[in-house]
């Protein structure tokens, strides 16, 4: 049966957006995705909404208004979540759908919703979900998975049976008796009663990679950091630290007024995917207040290459050949707004780098030698981390990866990339991410955010490689 035009999956919409960013016209996109030009334009108009939904995987955050009945709102949220799970080819049962619907109902304050079996039958009928399996690829049997897909690691300890906060969601294997013939399941009946990672055996699907949550530490003190976090050489989200008044007062107008017309050298990229290895950007000088204005725009009236170009500032020392970046030296008018957490001795401080970047810009993948504290001042940032055991799958040249788009890589060039294990977190305003040294980092920007990144000279090898993915960044690193 021909799919209706309004049934493009979220992942397909992201592909439309990415193809548009690479220069394809609406007519070409319509032909490629078998949709009308008006639908293409509608997807591009809602780009920010779809990108935010894709990276946060929370349809609740995209809720605009309550429909006529409360059940309709729960149904909509549940169906959008179902599409996200289907796009990632994850195991789904009727029981999981009911639990997710109850969760959405509770989050929007509906106490009377029960997600009964009758509701489930109605939901399946309304959205034409038929048969034992949800539409999508079939996952490998748990027993044969290690031989078929070596990146599946059943020994991983999982804290939640179902977690929507990562690209490839982790979940525990269901016991035999929990999977019934009348439920919708991507699991085989002989699945073992032990934690497994729900992945896809089709190596052409990037979303098959296992994804684990980065540890969150709250509250955090210096003793906790030095005794329980830093010695483990694992990344961790440090929550509840005092970052200063910057979390309240930093916005475009404030920063433009505070710094003024001071000239800064910036990267200007006609493409949202910045490639350091092949230099698809140019260096230009702009007044700081003009940079802030352009970085906050979606379309530019004044530009160097095109109206969609992206901007990226990484502050440098006064003498870039000799001096490291220091917020107090290069931006003294902003330094007073920031409180750097005293988690390490003063003599180990190395640098603090201000970064400003446009929305939807993706920074090249790289790693830093020093330990880093990434202080998320405002906005939200997605961070993806990789184990150093997976370096062979990341296609590194020196300290940078050839892979620019970690969500939709070219698998003809990078066929081994899906084997890399992902560790993910979504930083909230006020969070601080501890990144041990020598981690691969790749930033992609979802929305206007400010962050502070502090490097320290703790010279220990880390046990994780990191790829950072964030949003329009005004930050200090």
Secondary structure, 3 states (H helix, E strand, C coil): CCCCHHHCCHHHHHHHHHHHHCCCCHHHHHHHHCCCHHHHHHHHHCHHHHHHHHHHCCHHHHCCCCCCCHHHHHHHHHHHHHHHHHHCCCCCCHHHHHHHHHHHHHHCCCCCCCCCHHHHHHHHHHCCCCCCCCCCCCCCCHHHHHHHCCCCCCCCCCCCCCCCCCCCCCCCCCCHHHCCCCCCCCCCCCCCCCCCCCCCCCCCCHHHCCEEECEEECCCCHHHHHHHHHHHCCCEEECCCCCCCHHHHCCHHHHHHHHCCCEEEEEEECCCECCCCCCCEEEEEEEHHHHHHHHCCCCCCCCCCCCCCEEEEECCCCCCCCCCCCHHHHCHHHHCCCCCCCCCCHHHEEEEEEEEECCCCECCCEEECCEEEEEEEECCEEEEEEEHHHHHHCCEECCEECCCCCCCCCCCCCCCHHHCCEEEEEECCCCEEEECCCEEECCECCCCEEEEEEEECCCCCCCEEEEEECCCEEEEC
